[in-house]
Amino acid sequence: MRFRIPPDEVINNRRARYLGKRIELVNMPQDPHPVEPGTKGTVTDIDAIGSMLVDWDNGQTLSLIPGVDRFNLLKGELNGTDD
């Protein structure tokens, strides 16, 4: 699989949609030491190449690669608390 840096518009859209939001990991199929599926975390940043930096509840800080890693956006949860 060939990686391409997404355009600024895509990165800005990711920031608007995911920054500060809670997610739950489905899987990280290409990572040799992935975060455990089902782990929840908070998106802390979207970097210049579009990766989503996540502060995982288990203490890990491994980034997600949209289009490769799968996750669900958690509704009704913000920064670790239920709304």
C-alpha positions in Angstrom: 0.0 0.0 0.0 1.3 3.4 -1.0 0.9 6.2 1.5 -0.1 9.7 0.2 -0.3 12.8 2.2 -3.8 14.2 2.1 -4.5 17.7 1.0 -4.8 20.5 3.6 -8.6 20.5 3.2 -8.8 16.9 4.3 -6.5 17.5 7.2 -8.6 20.6 8.3 -11.8 18.6 8.0 -10.3 15.8 10.2 -9.4 18.4 12.8 -12.9 19.9 12.8 -14.5 16.5 13.0 -12.3 14.6 15.5 -10.1 16.9 17.5 -11.0 16.5 21.2 -13.5 13.7 20.4 -13.6 10.3 22.1 -13.1 7.2 19.9 -13.0 3.4 20.3 -10.4 1.3 18.4 -11.7 -1.4 16.1 -8.3 -2.6 14.9 -4.8 -1.6 13.8 -4.1 -4.3 11.2 -0.6 -3.1 10.1 0.9 -2.2 13.5 3.2 -4.8 15.0 2.4 -3.6 18.5 -1.2 -2.3 18.2 -3.5 -0.8 20.8 -5.9 -3.4 22.0 -9.2 -3.5 20.1 -12.0 -1.9 22.1 -9.6 0.6 23.8 -11.1 4.1 24.1 -9.1 7.3 23.8 -9.2 11.1 23.0 -8.0 12.6 19.8 -5.4 15.2 20.8 -4.1 16.4 17.4 -4.1 15.8 13.7 -0.6 16.0 12.4 0.6 17.5 9.1 0.3 14.1 7.3 -3.2 13.5 8.6 -2.5 11.0 11.3 -4.7 11.2 14.4 -2.7 11.5 17.6 -4.6 9.7 20.4 -4.2 9.7 24.1 -5.5 6.2 24.8 -7.2 5.4 28.2 -4.6 2.6 28.8 -1.7 5.1 28.8 -0.5 4.6 25.2 -0.2 7.5 22.8 -0.1 5.6 19.4 -1.5 7.5 16.4 -4.2 6.2 14.1 -3.8 6.2 10.3 -7.2 7.0 8.8 -8.0 4.6 5.9 -5.8 1.9 7.5 -6.8 1.7 11.1 -10.5 1.3 12.0 -12.2 3.1 14.9 -15.6 4.3 15.9 -16.5 7.9 17.1 -18.2 7.7 20.5 -21.3 9.7 20.7 -22.2 11.3 24.1 -18.6 11.0 25.5 -16.3 13.9 25.6 -12.8 13.9 27.2 -13.5 10.7 29.2 -16.8 11.7 30.8 -20.4 10.8 29.7 -22.5 13.7 28.6 
